[in-house]
Amino acid sequence: MFGDMMGMMGILKETQAKVDATKKRLDTVMLQENSLDNLLSVTITANRLLKEININDSLLEDKEQLEDYLITTINKAIAQATNVNEAELAAVAKDGMPNIPGMDSLFK
């Protein structure tokens, strides 16, 4: 029993290391989201860190329109990054979990 517990702890430590490595790698995964008319684009990491905003000069003439574009496009980028982030981390966690009866149902 004690050996099983030690083995499980080792697997959990290894999984945590893989999760940490995945999080670090996701800092380098860049995602771009554009407004529907491509007048504004944002680049965000899969860890949801905003890296770049490109604004077409025509949007600078209308503050309210620019604010709306920023909110909509940034929120879409955050949603896209969250999907990638969660999928990657879930895959690593699922692969590294010890075989505990009933646990696999948590990842479906």
N, C-alpha and C positions, 0 to 999 in steps of 0.2 A: 504493500500500500504506500509506504513512504517513498519507495523508488518511483512509483507512478506519479506521486505528487511532485517529486523533484523533476521528473521528465516533463511534466506538464508546465512547471514553472520555467524550465528551459525553453520550451516551445513558445510560451507567452512572451518571454524576453526577446526571443528571435523575431517573433511577429511584431513586437513594438519597434525593434530596430528597422524592420522592413517598412513599417508605417512611417517612421521618421524619415527614412530614405525617400519614400514616395512623396511625402510632403515637401522635402527639399527639391525633388525633381519637378514637382508641380509648380514651383517658383519659376521654372524655365519654360513652362508650356504657355505660350502666348495665344490668346483668343481675340479675334477681332469681331466687333459688332458694328453694323452700319445702320443709319437711319434708312427708312424705306427709299428715299430719293438720293441716298448717298451723299448728302450735304454735310453729314457729321459722322465720324467714326471714332470708336474708342478701342483701345487695346488693353487687355486685362490678363493677369496671370490666372492659372487654374486655382491658385490660392486666393483669388479675389483681390489682388493688389492692382489698382489702376496704374497703367504705365504711360499711356499716351492718349491725347484727345486731339483730333483734327477737325477743324471747323471751317467750312466754306465761308468766304468773306460775305456772301449774300445773307448769311444768318446773323451777321453782326449788326445789321440795320434794325432788327426787331428783337429787343431784349426778351420779351415774353415768349416769342417763338423759340428763341435759342434756349431758354430755360426749359421749355417743354421738350425740345429735342434732347437736351442733356439728360433730363430725368428718364425719359422713355428709353433712350439708347443705353444709358448706364445700367438701368434696371434689367434690360434684356441681357447685357453682357454679364452682370452678376449672376443671373439665373443660369446662363450657359456655363459659366465657370463653376458654379455650385454643382451642376449636374455632372460635369467632368470630375470634379474633386471627389464628390461622394461615390461615384462609380469606381474610381481608382482605389480609394481607401477601403471601400467595401470588399473589392476583389482581393486586396492584400490581406485584410483581416480574415476573410472567409478561408483563404488558402492556408493561413497560418494557425487557425484555431485547432486545438486538440479535439479529437473525436469524442465529444460528450453527447450522450443520447439527448435528442430534442434540440440541441443547439443549432443544427443546420436549418431548422424551420425559421429561425430568426433572420436568416439571410435570403429568404425567398420573397 
